[in-house]
Every structure is written in structure tokens, then in C-alpha cells.
Amino acid sequence: MERSGGTGLAVRRSRNNVVSSGAGSGHGNRREDKGGNDRKTRGRSLVFGAGVSAVLLLYVLGLRVLVHFSLRQLVTPGTRSTGFNASTARVYLEHITAIDSRTVGSPANEIVTVNYLLDKIKEIEMKSSKVHKITVDIQRPTGTFSIDFLGGFTSYYDNITNVAVKLEPSRGAQHAVLANCHFDSVANTPGASDDAVSCAVMLEILSSLSSTSVPLKHAIIFLFNGAEENILQGSHGFITQHQWAKLVRAFINLEAAGVGGKELVFQTGPENPWLVQAYSAAAVHPFASVVAQEVFQSGIIPSDTDFRIYRDFGNIPGIDLAFIENGYIYHTKYDTADRIHTDTIQRAGDNILEVLRYLASSPLLADSSEYRHGNLIFFDVSGMFLVSYPARIGTIINYTIAAVTLFYLSKKTIKYRKGGINYARDLMIGLFISVTSWISALVTVLIIAVLVSLTGNSLSWYTHFYVAVSLYGAAAVAKIILLHTTAKTFYFANSSRQYLGDLFFDVSLLSWGLPMMLLTQKGLCSAYFFAMWVIFPLVTKFFAEKESLHRGSSSRYLLVYLLGLFYPYLHTTYHVWAVFEMFTPIFGRSGTEIPPDVVLASFLVICTVILLTCFVKFIYLVKSTKTIILLLAAVSGVTFILVCSGMFFPYSGSMESPKPKRIFLQHTSRRFHNLNGDVVKQDSGIWMNGFDYNGITHLTPHIPELNDTVRAPCDVGPFCGFPWYFPVHLLLKKNWYLPAPHPPISEDMEFKLESREEMPWGSIRMNFEVKGPSHITVYIRPHENCLLSSWSLGDGIPVSGNGGDYFIYYSHGLQAPAWKFWIEVKYQGLDGHLNGVSDIDGIITVAAASHYFFGENQHSPELDSLLQRFPNWCFPSSWVSLYKQYVY
């Protein structure tokens, strides 16, 4: 008797015929061995019945519990002491957030916060050891740059504030590592996590390092950046203009996408794998993922950090860290110091202190460009330690795994062919069935998601995440099991369960191996994730079958199988849960155009496929799946009815765990001028933008006049003639304009065309002057056959956003002269001249909006009255703005 690699598969040979216990297809005259060998096989087969479902469910739930504790375990007990004092850092944090909202240009940001930082730095300097010296510099840069973030826009800043501190050996240093935080905050928020806690951590790290008796080899520059929320202006001012910038060889950027929890390393490089190795060697509580890096850099997450500025404008490699927990209250009034656990501060301080100490003592820092060679695959193992290795080694490993898998499948195909079974054909059919089940599950949940969206019940899972699991996850699992059960019943009716279990195990290898090779070919480090799901099952299968053959126990087989897959499942669940923890809150600010249920449902199908692939074989090993399919369908169906009945309200105003709806309100006054300078239209009102798909649906019962009858029309002009603060008009196409009296403004915006001249190269240059508050946005739209060819902003080449309009973001510090800039317009007609064009329709439309984020001009009686009517589950951020549009 000869045994194959399959589980309990037996093949009997005779001179005249071959009888197989497992047929490859659902047709033909194959039969199972009915003799004594079949009885032995049944004794060790994996025909468990309903018990398998219970075991697998408990297995997954157990993994979920382990992942929960792993992600919530902030400070690992028994780790080495770094000397970082979280209690002192908390005092810094509480003082900074007590200043409240720190908007660029406000006295709170430019004077009060800066003075507090300087006072604390002075105290630290007085306590520092003699082997170090501390130098403080207050920088107030002016500059301009263009960036493709948010579709593309140009930024101009004037007299903003940075506080730079250099800690170096008393003898001086030629090279430095930069640590960056920002002390400014979004308007109307205290900004504890984003980013006051990082600045508090940096102050305590400065204190700790400066007081040590062992001198550093290199300098550390602590940049307390005063204008990050103005779309990365402070970092640009430092890296392009500060005298210390030329010393910097690497940086660590401290950011936030949530409030508290673990700080995730989600970007490194570019290239420079030694930086990841430094983090791996030094970080006390590692939390890092190359998968997160490649997801973030793909642009899926609508955000960016100072990392981009240092990388693109400074050509400096670095590490980007961010708190990712509880993104529901990120950039809201709830982002307060008391919501950040002391262990969060201790954890971040331990990690950053040790990594900075390591980098400032590293011989590699002196010429980091010499070590710029390729990327690194890196991931932490449940927060205990970091695994990292070069991407080229990962490529070799992946190709080796692919070769071993191909050899294994080829050997099995040849063995089955000798028994008269076309295993290769069955393998392809099995893969087709699996892919079909995935597509079918996706289509099913998307239909459910669309129906939920059409009934006006989007985001029902925003506060209750497990509603999404019950609604979409249960439906996806049920549909996948149903498709495979149907295939088993009709196509593979004459095949043994053991054969089918073995076949679909190999299908799972193909399911993981093909994307592994695709990502490897594209040079993506995330391919390691798929490689893990090929090599672990292969090794596990070998030991599980060995155990089953020797012990004759199907329960032992299951135990060995599940233990062998423990780490891949733990690692995958760890990533899946971190993804949902980070992405779910983002749907609350992803705009009115993207149906969040459709996106989340798709995510859940992908995660279901990932987690279910290695369990599919059990569908073919159990006697019946009818009960589990009906149960899952019932769970999904009941949840669907409850969701459509409005049982689950999306938002929460609970002070313990708020999950607010975000809405921006601007009390604005608009004025439109024609080519002659005459006012052709003017109005005023409160312009509102809801940041999620539900728009104002849930607000209308509380504020009846806020309904779809006041939907804002798209007026003639760039960006529909409204005072956009960020160029997010394509994400927030639905907005509302409630008529209101003109807001009381004590400081008007002055916008004028100073001069106009025809240039020798055939274009018209227009010189503008603007005076107004600390935040002004300018919008430009060239008319038909006209081109904005050049300007005095950025690098001189105009950068347009989505839709072809140009967006310019301007801000200034406490004081600044009038802003002057010029643009050049060129006619694109055959003659190349502008003659006659300006006399008819003009050549360009230019508009400007002033935004009053602080002081007496931020409020109006109508705005304050409306704010009081919003329910407690809503976070309305409000200010006053003026809008003026001109045609030239």
C-alpha cells in the first residue's frame, strides 16, 4: 500500500486497475474503498461535524482576545528603565493644552505657547550637565512651496514661528538628528494628542539627555514646529532656511492620527534601512509595520505629515510615528490631556528617547547617504520585538517559498496521475471555485451596503463596530461557505472528504502564493505577509499529517494544525484589528461622496477571505454546513432589519467615549465683481460642510431650517464660489448655505490688483496685494483658451488641483506686511496673443477668502446662536469668513 501526501488518502494498486479513495472531479465512475482500509481511514479522518465550527470559532475569538491585550498593553512589564519621567511630561502637556486652541497667528500660539516652551527650556538648560551645551533659536521664516497633497495646491507663509533647540557635546558637533513635533493646533481644539503630547515628550527627553554625564557623539535638534496644521509650513521653513538644517542627517517625526494608545512607526526612509535597524535595536516597546507604511504611502489615507517635507525638500531620511487609537476625537474639542493615559506618554518617551540616544551615538549618522541601499521589511511581533531584514533577502525567501510550493504541488500531481486522477485540473477548478466564492461574497455584501446607504442608515456601525461584523462579515462568511458546500454537493459528489480537504488546502497555498509573487514582482515589502501564509501551512501540514498517521487521531490532527497556524493567524488578526481601529474613525471625515458602508463592507470581505482561506478545507471535511450557513444568514438578516429600522444611531455624545459627527460652519459674506469691477452679486449666510456621508440628515430634526432646501448651489467661479479652507471640494460636494445677516467684522480683507503689464514673451503679468487676517485662501481659474503660465509662488510653476482650479493657502504669524504676489496669463490661441480677449470676457477669475479663527472676529450672534442648537453628539467647528471674487 502506498500513502499519498493527502490526509488519510489511500491508493490501492493492482495489475489491471486502480481504485482511489479520493476522486478529483464530480463525474466519472470512481468509488471509495469499502474494505477494511476505509474503516482505518475513517478512524483518523477529519469528519468532525458541527464540533469543527465551534472549535474554529473559539480559536478565532481566542486570537481576538490576545490581539486586544497586545494592542492595549502600552508599557511592557519588566522592560529596562530609560530614565524618562512620564509624570513630568504630563505636567508639560497639561500646561500646553490649558492654553486651549493654538491657531497660527494667534497670541495663544505665537506668544503664550512660545514663551512657555522657552521658560521650560531655560529651566532644563540650568540643570544640564557640563558635558553638553544647549542652544536655543527662535525662527520666524517666510517662504512658499507647492505640494500634490489634496490634489495639489500652493502654500505661502510669512513670519510663522519655530522654536529650535540644539543639544550637542560641549566641544560641538558636525552632524545632527532632528526630532520634530508641532505645538500649533487645529482651530477650536486643544490638540492634546495632535501634537502637544509629542512636544511634552520632547521637552522631557531634552531634560533627560542634557542631564546625563556621558556626552553624545552627534547633536540632537529638537524642533518645536509652530505651523504644521497650516499644511506643513513650519517644517518647510526650518528645513529650507534654518542654519542648522545642513547638519541634519536623519529625523524622527512625532505625529498623531488618533488620541493616545500606541505610537505606530508607519513610514521610514526613503530607503536607508539602517534607520529601521536603529529603531529595532533601541525601541523599548516596538510597534511598527511595513504594511502600514505601504498603505499610507499609497494615498488611501487622506492625510500627510512633516515627513513629506523633510523627505522631499530636505532629502533627509527619517522615521514617522503617530498615535492611532481613538481617531474618533482626533481634531475635535475632546482631544484633551485627560484622555491620554500616562502609560501612553511613558511608552512614547521610552521609545523616542532610546532611539534618539542610539542615533546620536551612531557612526552611521555622519554620512547616512552612504547607507541608502534598498528597503527593509519590518514588523513587530505582538509588540515584544521587531523583526527586520533587507527587502532583497525577502525577495530571495519569497522565490524560494514559491519554488518549494511548486515542487510540492508538482510531486503531488505526478503521484495522483499514477493513480488515474487529474489533480492539476481539480486544483485549477478548486481555485476557480474559491475565487468565485470571494467575488460572490463581495457582490452580496455590496448589495447589502448599497441598500443600507439608500435607506439613509449609513455609518450605523460607527459607534457600534460589531454591527458591521454581524451585518457584512456574517454575510460574507455564509456566502463563501454556501458556494463551497454547493461545489462539494454537486461537482465533487463522488469524491472523498479527505481528498477534497487535501485539495482545498493546496488551493489555499495557491491563493496566497500568487499574490505573494505579484507583490514581490512589484517590489512591495508587504509580500512577506503572503509568504508567511504559504510556508507556515506547508510546515504545519507536514507535522499534522505525521501526527495523524502515527496516532490515528483526527482531534490530534486538528490540534497540530491550529497550533501550526497560530502565529500567522495572530499576526494577521493583529494587523486586521489595527487597520479597523485606524480606518473606522476616518469614515467620519472621509467626505459626502464616498459611501462608507460600501468601503467598509469591501474591507470586511477582504479580511474574511484572508482569515477564512486556511479554514476552507474544513468545509469539505465536515458532514454538513447547513446549520452554520442558516445561523450566519440569520445573524446578517436580523442585523440588516435592525440597521434599516434605525436601531443603531451612528454618533455618540458620551463624555467617556465620544464619537461625534463633524461639521464646519462659516458665517460668510460673499461679493462677486464683473470685469468692470461692479458688484453683480452679494449675499451672506452660514455655509456648512458635513464631513461624513450622512451630511445633515440627523441634524434636521434638531435644526429644522437646516434641510436640503438650503443646499448650496455651485456658483460661477473657481471652487463653486465658496470660501474653502482646504481644497477638499471634490470630497465635500454636498454643502449647505443658510441665509443670515452680514457678519460683524472689525478687520476687513483688502484684495487688489496693483498693476498689469504685457511681458515680452507674450503673457500678461498681474501684480496683487492682499491684506487681512492670519489665514487667507486664494482661488484662480483661467478662462477658456487662457493658461496660467507662471507665478511668484512655489517654484514658479503653477500647480492646479483637481478640476483645473488653482488653490493658494496663505498664513502669517503675529505680524506681517501686506502679501504681494504676481501671476502670468498666456493665451493658447493660434496667434498666441491676448489681444481682444480681455475686452470680451476677461482672461482670468481670481477670488480670495479671509478666515477669522480667533479673536472677536471669529464669532457672530447668528453663528453663536446656531451653535447652541447642535446636539451633544455633534462637533461643530465654526469661524467667520469673507469672500470676494474678481474677473480680470
JOFENCOR-V781109 format. One record per pair of residues at least 24 apart in sequence whose C-alpha atoms are under 6 Angstrom apart, sorted by the first residue. I is the first residue (numbers start at 0). J is the second residue. If there is no record, write none. Layout:
i = (I,I)
j = (J,J)
//
This chain:
i = (5,6,7,21,21,21,22,23,23,24,25,25,25,25,43,43,43,44,45,45,46,46,47,48,48,62,66,69,74,81,85,85,88,88,88,91,92,92,93,96,96,99,100,100,100,100,101,101,102,102,102,104,104,104,104,123,127,127,128,130,130,130,131,131,131,132,132,132,133,133,134,134,135,135,136,137,137,140,143,143,144,145,150,150,151,151,152,152,152,153,154,154,154,155,156,156,156,157,158,158,159,159,160,161,161,161,162,163,163,164,164,165,165,166,166,167,168,168,172,172,174,174,174,175,175,175,175,175,175,176,176,176,176,176,177,177,177,178,178,178,179,179,180,180,180,181,181,181,182,183,183,188,188,190,191,191,191,192,193,197,200,204,215,216,216,217,231,238,249,249,249,250,251,251,252,253,254,254,255,255,256,256,257,257,257,257,257,257,258,258,259,259,259,260,260,261,262,262,262,263,263,263,264,264,265,265,266,266,266,267,267,268,268,269,270,270,270,271,271,272,272,278,279,281,281,282,282,283,285,286,286,287,287,288,288,289,290,323,326,327,327,376,430,436,436,440,440,444,445,448,448,458,459,459,459,461,462,462,469,470,470,471,472,473,473,474,477,477,496,496,499,500,500,500,503,504,507,507,508,539,587,588,588,589,590,590,590,590,590,591,591,591,592,650,651,652,652,659,659,659,660,660,661,661,662,662,662,662,663,663,663,663,663,664,665,665,665,666,667,667,667,668,668,669,669,670,671,671,672,672,673,674,674,683,683,684,684,684,685,685,686,686,687,687,688,709,709,709,710,710,711,711,717,717,722,722,742,744,762,762,763,763,764,764,765,765,766,766,767,767,767,768,768,769,769,770,773,773,774,774,774,775,775,775,775,776,776,776,776,776,777,777,777,777,778,778,778,778,779,779,779,779,780,780,780,781,782,782,784,784,785,785,785,786,786,787,787,788,788,789,789,790,790,790,791,791,841,843,843,844,844,845,845,846,846,846,847,847,848,848,849,849,850,851,851,852)
j = (501,497,40,494,495,498,494,420,425,491,490,491,492,493,551,552,553,553,553,620,620,621,621,621,622,569,573,381,346,349,344,345,199,200,203,199,196,199,336,189,191,189,186,187,188,189,183,184,183,184,186,773,811,812,813,206,209,210,210,168,169,214,167,168,169,166,167,169,165,166,164,165,163,164,163,161,162,236,792,793,793,793,800,801,799,800,800,806,807,807,807,808,809,809,809,810,811,811,811,812,811,812,225,223,224,225,223,221,222,220,221,219,220,218,219,218,214,215,217,218,217,246,365,217,218,219,246,247,248,219,247,248,249,250,219,220,250,221,250,251,222,252,223,224,253,223,224,225,225,225,226,331,332,334,334,335,336,258,255,253,348,352,360,359,360,359,305,313,315,316,317,317,317,318,319,320,320,321,321,322,322,323,322,323,324,325,326,329,324,325,322,324,339,324,343,322,320,321,322,287,320,321,319,320,291,292,292,318,319,317,318,316,317,316,371,373,374,370,371,374,375,354,385,353,354,350,354,350,382,379,382,378,379,377,378,377,525,581,584,584,658,524,506,479,482,475,478,471,597,596,597,649,647,648,649,649,649,650,635,635,638,600,603,631,635,635,628,631,619,620,619,616,619,620,616,616,612,613,533,563,691,690,691,691,690,691,692,730,731,691,692,731,730,872,872,871,872,872,873,874,873,874,690,874,688,689,690,875,687,688,875,876,877,877,877,878,879,879,879,880,881,741,881,882,883,883,883,884,884,885,886,886,887,739,741,737,738,739,736,737,735,736,734,735,734,735,736,737,734,735,735,736,780,804,848,882,859,856,824,825,823,824,822,823,821,822,820,821,819,820,821,818,819,817,818,817,810,811,809,810,850,809,848,849,850,807,808,809,847,848,806,807,846,847,805,806,845,846,804,805,844,845,804,843,844,843,842,843,826,827,825,826,827,824,825,823,824,823,824,822,823,821,822,823,820,821,887,886,887,885,886,884,885,883,884,885,882,883,881,882,880,881,880,878,879,878)
//
